[in-house]
Amino acid sequence: MEIATANETRATKSSFFLVIVTYLAFISLGLPDGLLGIAWPFMSTRANVALDSLGVLLLGFTVGYLSTSSTSGKILKFVSLGMLLAISCVLTALSLLIYALSDAWYVMIVASFFLGAGGGAIDSSINTFAASRFSASTVNWLHAFYGVGATTGPLLITLMLTNRLAWYHGYIAVAAIQISLAVLFFFTQKRWQVSSASSAHDEQHSNAAYLHTLKLPVVWLYMLIFFLYTGLEQGFGQWLFTLLTKSRGIAEEQAGLWAGLYWGSLTVGRIIFGIALTRIPVKHVLTGAMAGIVGGVVLFTININTLTTLAGISILGIANAPVFPSLISVTPERIGKEHTATAIGVQISMAMLGGALLPGSAGLLSEEFGLEVIAKVFTIAAIVLALAYLLGANGSKRISRVN
């Protein structure tokens, strides 16, 4: 009995340690996303490219992300999860250093590919590990810690600017954090164990169900939802600083704080909704979130005064908070348990495409119609997102049976 109790205690301590390290990994995922929104105007000037070139950088990131997120299961056959995480963090750190130190545009594009590759490997592998080891509530908190990283990024660069340092010092600081995490993952390799038998079973099931799942109309509807949501969440954060400084005449330090407010609202919202979802049905939370997303974007776009703009930023951040993890959680119910693995895979892939293509397309339109068209694009995306979600929520059982 005493031996069993001792083993349980060691297992509990090991699990707690892994939870903490996993949270740190998600913070590291969010940090680069928060940095780019503030740094891009400075980066584009140094590289002598137009502001709408952000779409090229995002596309390179997305291609890199998809190249590893879609193949992480195969990569794990050759290296351990801990080693994969360590290598990914090193790759991310080197890419961030190139962003900080290079003014060659094509070199930055290559760096964006490897930054995405590092992030994709971390994201997919750590989510797979968490799903097999931790409770649903713990997994939900992972996304909150992503927000912690995304919030810290803008505040870090703003701190550099207010202390008469350059924006790229923020990238160097985050690269140092990534290296530290790489060391941590390397020396804790033995703790990162994923059941290979389970992974093989899941892969076989996924391959068998893939084409059948894609025949379901509801799957395509939710792919659209993920595309629009992630494009809006990421795109707004990436363009917010540029819109405030280049179009609305807000001082850089103030705009940096407002960008931090957006990501901070997203983080606080995920903490709040992580608790609220234990009492409120997820359907009601998502419906309210969609209304908040539309309202927040509209308030920001009409730009009546400083107060309404700030309110729009905050509302949008809070409303975005529960959407991604909650949509993932309702996938088995709305699409079917037998289709869950494949559906989640394509949803996440579409989310990454949306995160690159929607803000990139908005940037291209801004060259012809001015920067404020970006806010209008996000408004249209928010409205279509809300309508698509309502259709999926109210008619998923009916349309999932259509062949």
KEKOLMI-848879 format. One line per 8 residues: number of its first residue (from 1); for each residue x, y, z of C-alpha. Coordinates in pm, 1 decimal. Example, Ala and Ser with C-alpha at 12.3 -4.5 7.8 and 13.67 -1.06 7.14 Angstrom:
1	1230.0 -450.0 780.0; 1367.0 -106.0 714.0
// end
This chain:
1	0.0 0.0 0.0; 280.5 241.8 91.2; 462.4 161.6 -234.9; 146.9 227.0 -435.1; 92.4 557.5 -256.3; 453.3 662.8 -324.1; 414.1 578.2 -692.0; 92.5 780.2 -712.1
9	266.8 1076.6 -548.8; 552.8 1063.2 -798.6; 306.0 1034.4 -1087.0; 113.1 1336.9 -958.3; 431.6 1544.3 -929.0; 540.4 1438.5 -1279.4; 199.9 1527.5 -1423.9; 204.6 1867.4 -1251.5
17	552.8 1938.1 -1388.1; 442.3 1850.4 -1742.1; 136.3 2072.9 -1712.8; 357.9 2367.4 -1616.4; 604.1 2301.0 -1899.5; 316.4 2261.5 -2145.5; 180.6 2600.3 -2038.2; 525.7 2748.2 -2103.2
25	523.6 2590.6 -2449.3; 194.2 2760.6 -2531.9; 325.0 3094.1 -2405.9; 616.1 3048.8 -2646.9; 366.5 2984.9 -2930.0; 186.5 3311.9 -2861.5; 491.5 3536.1 -2823.3; 587.2 3561.0 -3195.1
33	224.5 3624.3 -3298.8; 200.7 3919.7 -3063.5; 537.4 4059.5 -3175.1; 462.4 4078.8 -3546.9; 165.0 4313.9 -3516.9; 380.2 4580.8 -3349.9; 702.6 4517.3 -3539.5; 566.9 4498.2 -3893.3
41	566.7 4873.2 -3976.7; 930.8 4892.5 -3867.0; 1024.0 4569.0 -4043.8; 863.1 4674.6 -4373.4; 1042.7 5009.8 -4365.5; 1379.5 4848.1 -4299.5; 1326.2 4586.6 -4573.2; 1195.8 4856.5 -4809.9
49	868.4 4677.4 -4887.7; 507.2 4796.9 -4879.7; 287.9 4740.6 -4574.8; 64.6 4504.6 -4772.2; 364.6 4268.7 -4813.2; 266.6 4129.6 -4473.7; 52.1 3878.9 -4663.9; 363.5 3726.1 -4822.7
57	524.0 3683.2 -4481.8; 207.8 3525.2 -4341.1; 181.1 3289.4 -4637.4; 538.8 3171.4 -4583.6; 459.4 3115.2 -4216.1; 146.4 2917.4 -4300.8; 321.4 2691.1 -4553.4; 587.3 2616.5 -4292.1
65	325.1 2555.2 -4023.8; 124.3 2314.6 -4236.5; 438.0 2126.9 -4344.4; 506.2 2017.6 -3984.5; 162.4 2021.7 -3822.1; 30.7 1776.8 -4081.6; 333.0 1544.8 -4056.7; 418.1 1559.1 -3685.2
73	285.1 1205.5 -3636.0; 530.7 1071.9 -3893.3; 815.9 1286.2 -3751.7; 755.7 1135.3 -3407.2; 839.3 792.2 -3547.6; 1199.8 908.7 -3583.6; 1250.0 1142.7 -3286.4; 1100.2 1163.4 -2938.3
81	840.8 1428.0 -2856.1; 1081.3 1603.9 -2620.5; 1348.9 1620.1 -2890.9; 1096.2 1747.0 -3147.3; 991.7 2024.8 -2910.7; 1355.9 2116.5 -2844.6; 1444.2 2127.6 -3215.4; 1130.0 2330.3 -3290.9
89	1217.5 2589.1 -3026.9; 1570.5 2624.5 -3167.3; 1425.9 2666.0 -3518.1; 1184.9 2929.9 -3392.2; 1463.6 3115.5 -3209.1; 1686.5 3127.1 -3517.8; 1397.2 3255.6 -3730.2; 1323.0 3531.2 -3479.8
97	1690.1 3634.0 -3479.6; 1680.9 3662.5 -3858.7; 1374.5 3887.0 -3828.5; 1566.4 4099.9 -3580.6; 1899.6 4123.5 -3760.6; 1836.5 4089.6 -4134.7; 1705.0 4357.9 -4370.4; 1694.2 4123.6 -4672.4
105	1329.7 4066.3 -4765.5; 1376.1 3722.2 -4924.4; 1574.3 3604.2 -4624.1; 1286.9 3716.8 -4400.9; 1041.8 3515.2 -4612.7; 1256.0 3204.4 -4567.8; 1271.9 3276.8 -4194.6; 891.4 3303.9 -4184.7
113	867.6 2952.2 -4331.7; 1092.6 2807.6 -4060.6; 916.2 3010.5 -3791.3; 589.9 2850.8 -3903.7; 752.2 2506.5 -3919.6; 871.7 2538.7 -3559.9; 534.7 2666.3 -3440.9; 340.5 2397.8 -3628.9
121	546.5 2116.8 -3480.0; 503.3 2254.7 -3127.6; 131.7 2323.5 -3169.9; 25.5 1989.4 -3316.2; 250.9 1766.3 -3106.4; 181.4 1939.0 -2775.0; -195.1 1933.1 -2842.7; -181.7 1561.6 -2920.3
129	15.7 1498.7 -2602.5; -218.7 1713.7 -2390.9; -530.9 1546.4 -2529.4; -397.4 1205.0 -2433.3; -271.5 1303.2 -2086.1; -472.6 1594.7 -1945.1; -835.4 1674.1 -1867.6; -1052.9 1891.1 -2093.5
137	-1033.4 2181.9 -1848.9; -652.6 2166.2 -1850.7; -646.0 2167.7 -2231.0; -876.9 2470.8 -2231.2; -630.3 2657.7 -2010.0; -355.0 2587.6 -2262.4; -522.7 2828.3 -2500.9; -534.8 3090.9 -2227.5
145	-158.1 3065.2 -2190.6; -121.8 3113.5 -2564.9; -295.0 3444.6 -2500.1; -45.0 3523.8 -2225.0; 233.3 3493.6 -2481.2; 46.5 3693.0 -2744.8; -23.3 3967.6 -2488.5; 335.9 3980.0 -2368.2
153	473.7 4026.0 -2721.4; 324.2 4372.3 -2793.0; 394.4 4490.1 -2437.8; 755.7 4375.3 -2468.1; 819.7 4576.2 -2785.4; 629.0 4874.5 -2642.3; 856.4 4857.2 -2338.3; 1158.4 4860.8 -2569.1
161	1027.1 5165.4 -2757.2; 946.4 5361.4 -2442.4; 1298.7 5292.7 -2309.9; 1462.6 5417.5 -2631.2; 1553.3 5072.2 -2751.3; 1478.2 4937.2 -3098.3; 1183.3 4711.2 -3183.5; 1417.7 4424.9 -3276.6
169	1544.5 4398.5 -2919.8; 1204.6 4243.6 -2842.5; 1269.5 3972.7 -3101.0; 1612.0 3902.8 -2954.8; 1460.0 3870.2 -2605.7; 1195.0 3624.3 -2729.2; 1460.8 3424.6 -2917.2; 1649.3 3388.8 -2587.5
177	1330.5 3259.2 -2423.2; 1288.5 3003.1 -2702.6; 1645.4 2880.1 -2653.5; 1579.7 2840.7 -2280.4; 1269.9 2632.1 -2355.7; 1469.7 2420.5 -2601.3; 1715.5 2338.1 -2323.0; 1427.1 2253.4 -2088.5
185	1263.1 2022.3 -2343.4; 1595.2 1853.9 -2421.8; 1668.7 1765.5 -2060.0; 1312.9 1643.4 -1991.4; 1283.5 1416.2 -2296.3; 1201.2 1104.9 -2094.3; 893.9 1268.4 -1943.5; 732.3 1327.7 -2284.6
193	585.8 991.9 -2372.9; 299.4 936.4 -2615.5; 141.9 596.9 -2665.7; 270.7 476.9 -3002.4; 1.2 207.4 -3021.8; -270.1 464.5 -2971.2; -111.2 697.6 -3226.6; -91.7 419.4 -3484.1
201	-457.1 328.6 -3426.9; -565.2 690.1 -3457.9; -364.3 733.2 -3779.5; -519.7 423.8 -3937.8; -866.9 535.9 -3835.0; -802.5 885.3 -3967.4; -680.0 756.5 -4304.7; -983.9 531.8 -4339.0
209	-1235.0 803.5 -4250.4; -1073.2 1097.0 -4432.0; -1258.0 1090.1 -4764.3; -1587.3 988.1 -4605.3; -1564.2 1276.3 -4358.3; -1495.3 1529.5 -4634.1; -1819.1 1427.5 -4806.1; -2018.9 1576.5 -4518.0
217	-2143.9 1932.2 -4591.4; -2123.4 2023.1 -4222.0; -1746.9 1960.9 -4229.4; -1703.9 2217.9 -4507.2; -1921.2 2463.4 -4318.3; -1702.5 2432.5 -4009.4; -1389.8 2461.0 -4221.7; -1526.2 2798.5 -4335.9
225	-1598.7 2893.8 -3974.6; -1243.0 2812.6 -3865.4; -1099.6 2993.1 -4169.0; -1293.6 3312.4 -4092.9; -1249.9 3302.7 -3716.4; -873.5 3254.9 -3714.7; -827.6 3501.6 -3999.7; -1019.1 3758.5 -3795.5
233	-850.6 3685.4 -3461.4; -497.7 3681.6 -3599.5; -549.4 3943.1 -3868.1; -696.8 4201.3 -3633.8; -405.6 4158.3 -3396.0; -152.2 4184.7 -3678.1; -300.7 4494.9 -3841.8; -422.4 4678.4 -3529.6
241	-98.7 4864.8 -3454.9; -55.8 4964.6 -3820.4; -413.4 5092.5 -3846.6; -383.8 5293.7 -3526.9; -48.9 5453.3 -3611.4; -57.3 5487.7 -3991.1; -427.1 5559.5 -4043.5; -563.4 5705.7 -3720.1
249	-262.8 5902.8 -3597.8; -218.8 5729.2 -3261.5; 127.8 5757.1 -3102.6; 335.6 5439.1 -3125.4; 360.0 5387.3 -2747.3; -15.3 5430.2 -2703.8; -95.4 5208.5 -3002.3; 134.1 4940.8 -2859.3
257	-61.7 4944.6 -2534.9; -389.4 4919.5 -2725.5; -257.7 4620.4 -2920.1; -158.8 4467.4 -2586.7; -512.8 4539.8 -2465.8; -653.4 4331.6 -2750.2; -439.6 4028.0 -2675.4; -483.2 4086.0 -2302.2
265	-862.1 4084.3 -2340.7; -833.7 3758.1 -2529.3; -629.2 3608.4 -2246.2; -852.2 3733.6 -1965.7; -1156.6 3618.1 -2160.5; -1019.6 3264.8 -2188.5; -956.1 3253.3 -1815.6; -1309.3 3378.3 -1743.4
273	-1477.8 3148.7 -1993.1; -1270.1 2854.9 -1871.9; -1458.6 2894.8 -1544.1; -1792.6 2999.0 -1696.1; -1812.0 2694.8 -1921.7; -1847.4 2473.7 -1614.5; -2185.3 2642.6 -1554.8; -2305.2 2775.4 -1890.8
281	-2375.8 2550.6 -2193.7; -2113.9 2590.5 -2463.9; -2383.4 2665.8 -2723.8; -2493.8 2977.3 -2533.4; -2133.7 3091.7 -2485.5; -2057.0 3057.5 -2855.7; -2374.6 3237.9 -2961.4; -2291.9 3528.2 -2730.6
289	-1931.8 3528.6 -2853.6; -2042.1 3561.1 -3215.9; -2261.5 3858.9 -3127.2; -1969.3 4014.8 -2940.2; -1732.2 3963.1 -3234.4; -1966.5 4144.5 -3473.4; -2032.0 4423.1 -3223.1; -1663.2 4470.5 -3139.2
297	-1548.9 4489.9 -3501.5; -1827.4 4731.8 -3592.2; -1739.4 4963.2 -3301.0; -1375.6 4964.5 -3408.5; -1458.2 5020.4 -3775.7; -1698.1 5314.5 -3732.6; -1433.2 5485.7 -3514.2; -1665.6 5741.6 -3354.5
305	-1416.5 5839.4 -3085.7; -1136.2 5699.1 -2870.3; -1376.7 5542.9 -2620.1; -1574.9 5345.9 -2878.4; -1255.5 5232.0 -3050.4; -1113.0 5105.5 -2722.1; -1445.5 4940.8 -2640.3; -1444.9 4766.9 -2978.9
313	-1091.1 4636.1 -2925.9; -1173.3 4504.3 -2577.7; -1507.4 4350.9 -2674.9; -1354.3 4177.5 -2975.6; -1070.8 4034.4 -2765.2; -1306.5 3900.9 -2497.9; -1557.9 3768.3 -2753.4; -1284.1 3585.7 -2944.5
321	-1163.0 3414.8 -2628.3; -1385.2 3103.2 -2606.4; -1439.6 3045.2 -2977.9; -1147.7 2827.2 -3090.8; -1130.6 2583.0 -2794.9; -1510.8 2565.3 -2772.7; -1552.6 2493.4 -3143.2; -1298.2 2213.6 -3107.2
329	-1488.0 2075.0 -2807.9; -1825.8 2061.2 -2989.6; -1683.3 1890.8 -3300.1; -1772.0 1533.0 -3185.8; -2130.0 1638.0 -3112.9; -2193.0 1838.5 -3429.1; -2000.2 1631.5 -3682.9; -1996.6 1287.0 -3522.1
337	-1745.8 1103.2 -3305.5; -1638.7 875.7 -3588.9; -1535.6 1183.1 -3790.8; -1376.4 1381.5 -3508.1; -1008.1 1310.2 -3574.2; -1025.6 1395.7 -3943.8; -1258.5 1693.0 -3891.1; -1034.8 1854.0 -3629.3
345	-732.5 1806.0 -3853.5; -888.4 1985.3 -4150.7; -1040.2 2252.4 -3925.1; -699.1 2341.3 -3783.2; -549.3 2343.2 -4132.9; -819.0 2583.6 -4253.0; -765.8 2795.4 -3944.2; -399.7 2840.9 -4036.9
353	-489.0 2925.4 -4397.3; -739.5 3180.6 -4272.4; -477.7 3329.7 -4042.9; -261.2 3399.6 -4347.7; -500.4 3459.6 -4636.9; -763.1 3683.3 -4476.0; -524.2 3945.7 -4331.4; -303.6 3911.3 -4641.2
361	-595.9 3978.3 -4874.5; -706.1 4272.9 -4662.2; -355.0 4412.9 -4688.9; -358.3 4383.4 -5068.9; -689.6 4570.8 -5084.4; -543.7 4847.5 -4867.4; -294.4 4933.3 -5141.1; -586.4 5031.9 -5364.6
369	-846.4 5155.2 -5115.3; -644.8 5270.7 -4812.6; -573.1 5113.3 -4475.8; -926.1 5157.6 -4337.7; -1055.2 4900.5 -4586.1; -884.4 4640.6 -4364.0; -1131.4 4711.7 -4082.5; -1420.4 4683.8 -4330.9
377	-1292.6 4345.7 -4452.8; -1284.9 4221.7 -4093.0; -1640.3 4351.3 -4039.7; -1768.5 4153.5 -4338.2; -1575.6 3846.3 -4220.7; -1730.5 3877.1 -3872.7; -2083.8 3893.6 -4010.8; -2032.8 3593.6 -4241.1
385	-1869.1 3405.4 -3951.0; -2169.7 3465.1 -3724.1; -2416.1 3357.1 -3992.7; -2215.4 3044.4 -4074.4; -2194.4 2951.6 -3706.7; -2570.9 2993.8 -3656.2; -2632.9 2772.7 -3959.3; -2393.2 2510.2 -3824.7
393	-2529.7 2523.4 -3469.7; -2894.9 2500.0 -3569.5; -2870.1 2270.4 -3868.2; -2560.3 2056.2 -3818.2; -2750.0 1734.2 -3751.2; -2957.6 1782.3 -4065.0; -2677.3 1880.8 -4302.3; -2435.8 1623.1 -4159.4
401	-2659.5 1353.4 -4305.0; -2656.9 1499.9 -4655.6; -2438.4 1291.1 -4892.4
// end
